[in-house]
Structures are given as C-alpha cells and as structure tokens.
Amino acid sequence: MKISFIGCGNMASAIIKGLIGNGFDPACICASDINAEGLRKMAEQTGIKAAPLNTEAVNFADIVILAVKPQQLDDILPEIRDIASNKILVTLAPGKTLKWIGERLNKNTKVVRTMPSTPALVGESMTALCANEHVSESELDEVLEIFRNVGKAVVIPENLFDVAVGVGSSSPAYVFMFIEAMADAAVYKGMSRQQAYAFAAQAVYGSARLVLESGIHPGELKDRVCSPAGTTIEGLRTLEQGGFRGTVMDAVIDAVERSQEL
C-alpha cells in the first residue's frame, strides 16, 4: 500500500510520523505542499518522497489523504478529479460532506471522510471516519489502520460528524484553556509556572485515563474525590456558581453548529 498526502502541515506530519514510528516504510509515502521548503525538510527528516505537484502525489499512491483546509478543496478536487478515480480519497476537512466531495469528483470515486484531532501529534487522536458506498469494508479497514497509528479511530454515521468536531476535534483547545487557567491559579498562589503546568496537565491526563480505563461513570468518579466539607466540593461549588457545565455544553454545541455552517 502506498499513501500520499496533499498538504503536509501539522496533522499530515503527525500521521506520517505515526506511520513511520510503527514500522511503515517511508519509501511508500509521498507528499505535496505549497510550502516547498517545509516539504523538503519533512522529506529529509523522514525519508518520504516529496512531490512538486499534487497530481504527481496522486499518481504515486493507492490512498490519497487530502490534509488541507476546507476552502482549498474547491481548487484541489477539480485538479485531481480525473486521475483519482481509481484511488481512495481521504479528507480531513470539517463541514465537507461525502455528497459535497462526491459532486466534485468523477462518478464512483471512493471517498472516506475523517476528523482527527491535534493530540495525533503525540499518538492520542480520537478520529471519526465514514465512507461513501463505493468504499469496500476491507478498504475502510485500511484507512482505519492508518489513523490507528496516531490514536483511536472509529467509524460513525455521517450525521454525527459535526458532533465529533465539537466533542473531539475542537475540544482539545478547551482542555488547553482549562489547564492554563488551573496553572494560572497555582502561580497566583506561589507555584512556579513550569511546575504549575506539570501539575495541571498531569491531573487532566490522569483523570482522562481513569475514565477510559475504569469504565466508571465520570459523575461517580467525581463523587469519589469529594470528601464531606472538603476542598474538592468547595471548588466544585465555585465552578457550578460560574455556570461551568452549561458553558462547556454551550462551547461544544456552538462548535458543532459552526461545523454545520462550513
């Protein structure tokens, strides 16, 4: 199997490094990008093939990953349409449906829509996937395996894709802000900035692992931390007074609705 990337930014780089780190042959990976110097450096660092043209990258591969912004697809899809008919095209663009993509390609072109997240950079993405009717089960499994090199990957119905954006792809930014806010409070109370970030980030990381690995409801885990008249329940009272839950829900809902507008 040969894989090409059109666009070689942070997400593509994370996937490429994840593949190579798990034993995939870099000689079977190709990439194109408008940033020629950045692409050259990536090729030197990883051993992948650098293609000067998008069409060359498409011709190289069995699976083509379109790692570009949604607005760039209007230019790229017509450019590669005639040579992509026998490839599997994988998109990373929020808001662009299988129908929208298919209308800009030749009939029967195989398309897989995906939505990874930036924790792919450390092998911890949660990637959603769905495919059009032309993609076989075995072909979808091949695409799933690519994204499992940078975290977890699951197939979901396309009507939930915008929800996956809100709760999975956009939400790392909310978590980063939460970590920063907790660290700011620790610094205010005298802790060094570096140590404050370490404490706050480890608390979030450990809590997330506990939810995933224990299978215990987050509400029950929260209750277990709250001793009667203790420090934790006092902090929770403050969060509730500030509308913490409702604000987080509104943030996710707003991200979902913005994705639907794209």
C-alpha positions as a Markdown table, in Angstrom:
| # | Residue | x | y | z |
|---|---|---|---|---|
| 1 | Met | 0.0 | 0.0 | 0.0 |
| 2 | Lys | 1.3 | 3.5 | -0.9 |
| 3 | Ile | 0.0 | 6.6 | 0.7 |
| 4 | Ser | 0.2 | 10.2 | -0.5 |
| 5 | Phe | -0.6 | 13.4 | 1.4 |
| 6 | Ile | -1.7 | 16.6 | -0.3 |
| 7 | Gly | -0.8 | 19.2 | 2.3 |
| 8 | Cys | 2.0 | 18.5 | 4.7 |
| 9 | Gly | 1.1 | 20.6 | 7.7 |
| 10 | Asn | 0.9 | 19.6 | 11.4 |
| 11 | Met | -1.8 | 17.0 | 11.0 |
| 12 | Ala | -0.2 | 15.3 | 8.0 |
| 13 | Ser | 3.2 | 15.4 | 9.7 |
| 14 | Ala | 1.7 | 13.7 | 12.8 |
| 15 | Ile | 0.2 | 10.9 | 10.7 |
| 16 | Ile | 3.3 | 10.4 | 8.7 |
| 17 | Lys | 5.5 | 10.2 | 11.8 |
| 18 | Gly | 3.0 | 7.9 | 13.4 |
| 19 | Leu | 3.0 | 5.6 | 10.4 |
| 20 | Ile | 6.8 | 5.5 | 10.2 |
| 21 | Gly | 7.2 | 5.1 | 14.0 |
| 22 | Asn | 5.0 | 2.0 | 13.8 |
| 23 | Gly | 7.1 | 0.4 | 11.0 |
| 24 | Phe | 5.5 | 1.7 | 7.8 |
| 25 | Asp | 8.1 | 2.1 | 5.0 |
| 26 | Pro | 8.7 | 5.8 | 4.3 |
| 27 | Ala | 9.5 | 4.9 | 0.7 |
| 28 | Cys | 5.8 | 4.1 | 0.4 |
| 29 | Ile | 4.8 | 7.6 | 1.5 |
| 30 | Cys | 4.6 | 10.7 | -0.7 |
| 31 | Ala | 3.6 | 14.3 | 0.0 |
| 32 | Ser | 3.0 | 17.6 | -1.9 |
| 33 | Asp | 2.6 | 21.0 | -0.4 |
| 34 | Ile | 2.6 | 24.7 | -1.4 |
| 35 | Asn | 5.4 | 25.3 | 1.1 |
| 36 | Ala | 8.3 | 23.7 | -0.8 |
| 37 | Glu | 10.9 | 24.4 | 1.8 |
| 38 | Gly | 8.8 | 22.9 | 4.6 |
| 39 | Leu | 8.1 | 19.8 | 2.4 |
| 40 | Arg | 11.8 | 19.5 | 1.6 |
| 41 | Lys | 12.7 | 19.5 | 5.3 |
| 42 | Met | 10.0 | 16.9 | 6.0 |
| 43 | Ala | 11.3 | 14.6 | 3.3 |
| 44 | Glu | 14.8 | 14.9 | 4.6 |
| 45 | Gln | 13.8 | 14.2 | 8.2 |
| 46 | Thr | 11.6 | 11.2 | 7.4 |
| 47 | Gly | 12.7 | 9.7 | 4.1 |
| 48 | Ile | 9.4 | 10.2 | 2.4 |
| 49 | Lys | 9.1 | 11.2 | -1.3 |
| 50 | Ala | 8.4 | 14.9 | -1.9 |
| 51 | Ala | 6.2 | 15.6 | -5.0 |
| 52 | Pro | 6.4 | 19.1 | -6.6 |
| 53 | Leu | 2.8 | 18.7 | -8.0 |
| 54 | Asn | -0.4 | 17.4 | -6.4 |
| 55 | Thr | -1.0 | 15.3 | -9.5 |
| 56 | Glu | 2.3 | 13.5 | -9.0 |
| 57 | Ala | 1.4 | 12.7 | -5.4 |
| 58 | Val | -1.9 | 11.3 | -6.5 |
| 59 | Asn | -0.4 | 9.1 | -9.2 |
| 60 | Phe | 2.1 | 7.7 | -6.7 |
| 61 | Ala | -0.5 | 6.3 | -4.2 |
| 62 | Asp | -3.3 | 3.9 | -3.6 |
| 63 | Ile | -4.7 | 6.1 | -0.8 |
| 64 | Val | -4.6 | 9.9 | -1.1 |
| 65 | Ile | -5.1 | 11.9 | 2.1 |
| 66 | Leu | -6.3 | 15.5 | 1.5 |
| 67 | Ala | -4.8 | 17.2 | 4.5 |
| 68 | Val | -5.8 | 20.7 | 3.5 |
| 69 | Lys | -8.3 | 23.3 | 4.8 |
| 70 | Pro | -11.9 | 23.0 | 3.6 |
| 71 | Gln | -11.7 | 26.1 | 1.4 |
| 72 | Gln | -8.8 | 24.6 | -0.5 |
| 73 | Leu | -10.8 | 21.6 | -1.7 |
| 74 | Asp | -12.6 | 23.8 | -4.3 |
| 75 | Asp | -9.3 | 24.1 | -6.2 |
| 76 | Ile | -7.7 | 20.7 | -5.4 |
| 77 | Leu | -10.6 | 18.4 | -6.2 |
| 78 | Pro | -11.0 | 19.5 | -9.9 |
| 79 | Glu | -7.3 | 19.4 | -10.3 |
| 80 | Ile | -7.0 | 15.7 | -9.3 |
| 81 | Arg | -10.5 | 14.5 | -10.3 |
| 82 | Asp | -9.6 | 12.6 | -13.5 |
| 83 | Ile | -6.6 | 10.8 | -12.0 |
| 84 | Ala | -8.2 | 10.0 | -8.7 |
| 85 | Ser | -11.0 | 7.8 | -9.9 |
| 86 | Asn | -9.1 | 4.5 | -9.0 |
| 87 | Lys | -7.8 | 5.8 | -5.7 |
| 88 | Ile | -9.2 | 6.0 | -2.2 |
| 89 | Leu | -9.5 | 9.7 | -1.3 |
| 90 | Val | -9.4 | 10.6 | 2.4 |
| 91 | Thr | -10.4 | 14.1 | 3.5 |
| 92 | Leu | -9.7 | 15.8 | 6.9 |
| 93 | Ala | -11.8 | 18.8 | 6.2 |
| 94 | Pro | -14.6 | 19.7 | 8.6 |
| 95 | Gly | -18.0 | 20.6 | 7.2 |
| 96 | Lys | -17.5 | 19.0 | 3.8 |
| 97 | Thr | -19.9 | 16.0 | 3.4 |
| 98 | Leu | -19.4 | 12.9 | 1.3 |
| 99 | Lys | -22.1 | 14.2 | -1.0 |
| 100 | Trp | -20.3 | 17.6 | -1.4 |
| 101 | Ile | -17.0 | 15.9 | -2.1 |
| 102 | Gly | -18.5 | 13.3 | -4.5 |
| 103 | Glu | -20.2 | 16.0 | -6.6 |
| 104 | Arg | -16.7 | 17.4 | -7.4 |
| 105 | Leu | -15.2 | 14.1 | -8.4 |
| 106 | Asn | -15.9 | 11.5 | -11.1 |
| 107 | Lys | -18.7 | 9.1 | -10.5 |
| 108 | Asn | -17.9 | 6.1 | -8.3 |
| 109 | Thr | -14.8 | 7.7 | -6.8 |
| 110 | Lys | -14.1 | 6.2 | -3.4 |
| 111 | Val | -14.2 | 8.7 | -0.6 |
| 112 | Val | -13.5 | 8.4 | 3.2 |
| 113 | Arg | -14.3 | 11.4 | 5.4 |
| 114 | Thr | -12.2 | 11.7 | 8.6 |
| 115 | Met | -11.9 | 14.0 | 11.6 |
| 116 | Pro | -8.8 | 13.5 | 13.6 |
| 117 | Ser | -7.6 | 15.8 | 16.4 |
| 118 | Thr | -4.4 | 17.6 | 17.3 |
| 119 | Pro | -3.4 | 15.0 | 20.0 |
| 120 | Ala | -2.4 | 13.0 | 17.0 |
| 121 | Leu | 0.9 | 14.7 | 17.4 |
| 122 | Val | 1.5 | 12.5 | 20.5 |
| 123 | Gly | -0.4 | 9.5 | 19.2 |
| 124 | Glu | -3.6 | 10.2 | 21.1 |
| 125 | Ser | -6.1 | 11.4 | 18.5 |
| 126 | Met | -9.7 | 10.3 | 18.5 |
| 127 | Thr | -10.5 | 10.0 | 14.8 |
| 128 | Ala | -14.0 | 9.7 | 13.4 |
| 129 | Leu | -14.5 | 8.1 | 9.9 |
| 130 | Cys | -17.3 | 7.4 | 7.5 |
| 131 | Ala | -17.2 | 6.3 | 3.8 |
| 132 | Asn | -19.3 | 6.5 | 0.7 |
| 133 | Glu | -20.9 | 3.5 | -0.9 |
| 134 | His | -18.0 | 2.9 | -3.2 |
| 135 | Val | -15.6 | 2.0 | -0.4 |
| 136 | Ser | -15.4 | -1.7 | 0.5 |
| 137 | Glu | -15.2 | -2.9 | 4.1 |
| 138 | Ser | -11.6 | -4.0 | 3.5 |
| 139 | Glu | -10.7 | -0.6 | 2.1 |
| 140 | Leu | -12.2 | 1.2 | 5.0 |
| 141 | Asp | -10.2 | -1.1 | 7.3 |
| 142 | Glu | -7.0 | 0.0 | 5.6 |
| 143 | Val | -7.9 | 3.7 | 6.2 |
| 144 | Leu | -8.8 | 2.9 | 9.8 |
| 145 | Glu | -5.4 | 1.3 | 10.3 |
| 146 | Ile | -3.7 | 4.5 | 9.1 |
| 147 | Phe | -5.4 | 6.6 | 11.8 |
| 148 | Arg | -4.9 | 4.0 | 14.5 |
| 149 | Asn | -1.2 | 4.8 | 14.2 |
| 150 | Val | -1.9 | 8.2 | 15.8 |
| 151 | Gly | -4.5 | 7.1 | 18.4 |
| 152 | Lys | -8.0 | 5.7 | 18.3 |
| 153 | Ala | -10.2 | 5.6 | 15.2 |
| 154 | Val | -13.9 | 4.6 | 14.9 |
| 155 | Val | -16.5 | 4.6 | 12.2 |
| 156 | Ile | -19.6 | 6.7 | 12.9 |
| 157 | Pro | -22.6 | 7.7 | 10.9 |
| 158 | Glu | -22.0 | 10.9 | 8.9 |
| 159 | Asn | -24.9 | 12.7 | 10.6 |
| 160 | Leu | -22.8 | 12.7 | 13.8 |
| 161 | Phe | -19.7 | 14.1 | 12.1 |
| 162 | Asp | -20.3 | 17.7 | 13.2 |
| 163 | Val | -20.8 | 16.4 | 16.8 |
| 164 | Ala | -17.4 | 14.6 | 16.5 |
| 165 | Val | -15.9 | 18.0 | 15.6 |
| 166 | Gly | -17.4 | 19.7 | 18.7 |
| 167 | Val | -16.7 | 17.0 | 21.3 |
| 168 | Gly | -13.5 | 15.5 | 19.8 |
| 169 | Ser | -11.6 | 17.8 | 17.4 |
| 170 | Ser | -12.3 | 21.3 | 18.8 |
| 171 | Ser | -12.4 | 20.3 | 22.4 |
| 172 | Pro | -8.6 | 19.9 | 22.9 |
| 173 | Ala | -8.5 | 23.7 | 22.8 |
| 174 | Tyr | -11.0 | 23.9 | 25.7 |
| 175 | Val | -8.8 | 21.5 | 27.7 |
| 176 | Phe | -5.7 | 23.5 | 27.0 |
| 177 | Met | -7.5 | 26.6 | 28.3 |
| 178 | Phe | -8.6 | 24.7 | 31.4 |
| 179 | Ile | -5.0 | 23.6 | 32.0 |
| 180 | Glu | -3.8 | 27.1 | 31.6 |
| 181 | Ala | -6.4 | 28.5 | 33.9 |
| 182 | Met | -5.6 | 26.0 | 36.7 |
| 183 | Ala | -1.9 | 26.7 | 36.3 |
| 184 | Asp | -2.5 | 30.5 | 36.4 |
| 185 | Ala | -4.3 | 30.0 | 39.8 |
| 186 | Ala | -1.4 | 27.9 | 41.1 |
| 187 | Val | 1.1 | 30.6 | 40.0 |
| 188 | Tyr | -1.1 | 33.2 | 41.7 |
| 189 | Lys | -0.7 | 31.1 | 44.9 |
| 190 | Gly | 3.1 | 30.9 | 44.6 |
| 191 | Met | 3.9 | 27.8 | 42.5 |
| 192 | Ser | 6.4 | 28.2 | 39.6 |
| 193 | Arg | 4.9 | 28.4 | 36.1 |
| 194 | Gln | 6.7 | 25.2 | 35.0 |
| 195 | Gln | 5.6 | 23.2 | 38.0 |
| 196 | Ala | 2.0 | 24.5 | 37.8 |
| 197 | Tyr | 1.6 | 23.4 | 34.2 |
| 198 | Ala | 3.0 | 20.0 | 35.1 |
| 199 | Phe | 0.5 | 19.5 | 38.0 |
| 200 | Ala | -2.4 | 20.8 | 36.0 |
| 201 | Ala | -1.7 | 18.8 | 32.8 |
| 202 | Gln | -1.0 | 15.6 | 34.7 |
| 203 | Ala | -4.3 | 16.0 | 36.6 |
| 204 | Val | -6.2 | 16.2 | 33.3 |
| 205 | Tyr | -4.2 | 13.3 | 31.7 |
| 206 | Gly | -4.6 | 11.0 | 34.7 |
| 207 | Ser | -8.3 | 11.8 | 35.0 |
| 208 | Ala | -8.9 | 11.1 | 31.3 |
| 209 | Arg | -7.1 | 7.8 | 31.6 |
| 210 | Leu | -9.2 | 6.8 | 34.7 |
| 211 | Val | -12.4 | 7.5 | 32.8 |
| 212 | Leu | -11.3 | 5.5 | 29.8 |
| 213 | Glu | -9.7 | 2.5 | 31.6 |
| 214 | Ser | -12.0 | 2.1 | 34.6 |
| 215 | Gly | -15.3 | 2.3 | 32.7 |
| 216 | Ile | -16.8 | 4.1 | 35.8 |
| 217 | His | -19.2 | 7.0 | 35.1 |
| 218 | Pro | -17.5 | 10.4 | 35.3 |
| 219 | Gly | -20.1 | 11.5 | 37.9 |
| 220 | Glu | -19.3 | 8.7 | 40.2 |
| 221 | Leu | -15.5 | 9.3 | 39.9 |
| 222 | Lys | -16.2 | 13.0 | 40.7 |
| 223 | Asp | -18.2 | 11.9 | 43.8 |
| 224 | Arg | -15.3 | 9.7 | 45.0 |
| 225 | Val | -13.0 | 12.7 | 45.1 |
| 226 | Cys | -15.4 | 14.9 | 47.1 |
| 227 | Ser | -14.9 | 14.4 | 50.8 |
| 228 | Pro | -17.6 | 16.0 | 53.1 |
| 229 | Ala | -16.8 | 19.6 | 53.7 |
| 230 | Gly | -13.5 | 19.2 | 51.9 |
| 231 | Thr | -11.5 | 21.2 | 49.4 |
| 232 | Thr | -12.8 | 19.5 | 46.3 |
| 233 | Ile | -16.5 | 20.0 | 46.9 |
| 234 | Glu | -15.7 | 23.7 | 47.7 |
| 235 | Gly | -14.1 | 24.0 | 44.3 |
| 236 | Leu | -17.0 | 22.3 | 42.6 |
| 237 | Arg | -19.4 | 24.7 | 44.2 |
| 238 | Thr | -17.4 | 27.6 | 42.7 |
| 239 | Leu | -17.5 | 26.0 | 39.3 |
| 240 | Glu | -21.2 | 25.5 | 39.5 |
| 241 | Gln | -21.8 | 29.1 | 40.6 |
| 242 | Gly | -19.9 | 30.2 | 37.5 |
| 243 | Gly | -22.0 | 28.0 | 35.2 |
| 244 | Phe | -19.2 | 25.6 | 34.3 |
| 245 | Arg | -21.3 | 22.8 | 33.0 |
| 246 | Gly | -23.6 | 25.0 | 30.9 |
| 247 | Thr | -20.6 | 27.0 | 29.5 |
| 248 | Val | -18.8 | 23.8 | 28.4 |
| 249 | Met | -22.0 | 22.4 | 26.8 |
| 250 | Asp | -22.6 | 25.7 | 25.0 |
| 251 | Ala | -19.0 | 25.7 | 23.7 |
| 252 | Val | -19.4 | 22.2 | 22.2 |
| 253 | Ile | -22.8 | 23.0 | 20.8 |
| 254 | Asp | -21.5 | 26.2 | 19.2 |
| 255 | Ala | -18.6 | 24.3 | 17.6 |
| 256 | Val | -21.0 | 21.7 | 16.3 |
| 257 | Glu | -23.2 | 24.4 | 14.7 |
| 258 | Arg | -20.2 | 26.2 | 13.3 |
| 259 | Ser | -19.1 | 23.0 | 11.7 |
| 260 | Gln | -22.5 | 22.6 | 10.1 |
| 261 | Glu | -22.2 | 26.0 | 8.6 |
| 262 | Leu | -18.9 | 25.4 | 6.9 |
